[in-house]
C-alpha cells in the first residue's frame, strides 16, 4: 500500500475496512458516543500516509499476518 501497489484483494480489503471505520465514526458521532480521535486522522489521510505513518501495532500484526 505504501506505493499504491499491491494485490487487488488487499486493496479491496483495505477499502472495506476503511468504509466500516467511516460508518462506525458516523454512528458514534450521531449517538454522542466516545471513540478514538485517531479514527478522524485516519479518515482524513491518504493510503500512502496511513501506510507510512500509522503502522499496525506488532501484537495486532502478528495476530493477523
C-alpha positions as CSV (number, residue, x, y, z in Angstrom):
1,X,0.0,0.0,0.0
2,X,2.9,2.4,0.5
3,X,3.5,2.8,-3.2
4,X,-0.2,2.4,-4.3
5,X,0.6,-1.1,-5.4
6,X,-0.3,-4.5,-4.0
7,X,-2.7,-7.3,-4.7
8,X,-6.2,-6.3,-5.6
9,X,-7.5,-8.4,-2.7
10,X,-5.6,-6.3,-0.3
11,X,-6.8,-3.1,-1.8
12,X,-10.4,-4.4,-1.7
13,X,-10.0,-5.4,2.0
14,X,-8.4,-2.0,2.8
15,X,-11.4,-0.2,1.3
16,X,-13.9,-2.4,3.2
17,X,-12.1,-1.7,6.5
18,X,-12.0,2.0,5.8
19,X,-15.7,2.1,4.9
20,X,-16.5,0.2,8.1
21,X,-14.5,2.8,10.0
22,X,-16.4,5.6,8.3
23,X,-19.7,4.0,9.3
24,X,-18.6,3.5,12.9
25,X,-17.3,7.0,13.4
26,X,-20.5,8.4,11.9
27,X,-22.7,6.3,14.3
28,X,-20.5,7.3,17.2
29,X,-20.9,11.0,16.4
30,X,-24.7,10.6,15.7
31,X,-25.2,8.9,19.1
32,X,-22.7,11.1,21.0
33,X,-20.5,8.1,21.9
34,X,-16.8,8.3,22.7
35,X,-14.4,7.0,20.1
36,X,-10.7,7.2,19.5
37,X,-9.9,10.5,17.8
38,X,-7.2,8.8,15.8
39,X,-10.1,7.5,13.6
40,X,-10.6,11.0,12.3
41,X,-7.0,11.3,11.4
42,X,-7.1,8.0,9.5
43,X,-10.2,9.1,7.6
44,X,-8.5,12.3,6.5
45,X,-5.3,10.6,5.4
46,X,-4.4,9.1,2.1
47,X,-3.5,5.5,1.7
48,X,0.2,6.4,1.5
49,X,0.1,8.5,4.6
50,X,-1.6,5.7,6.5
51,X,1.0,3.1,5.3
52,X,3.9,5.4,6.2
53,X,2.8,7.0,9.5
54,X,0.2,4.7,11.1
55,X,1.9,1.4,11.5
56,X,-0.1,-1.5,12.9
57,X,1.0,-2.4,16.4
58,X,3.2,-5.5,16.4
59,X,0.9,-7.6,18.6
60,X,-2.1,-7.0,16.2
61,X,0.0,-7.5,13.0
62,X,1.3,-10.8,14.5
63,X,-2.2,-12.0,15.2
64,X,-3.5,-11.3,11.6
65,X,-0.4,-12.0,9.5
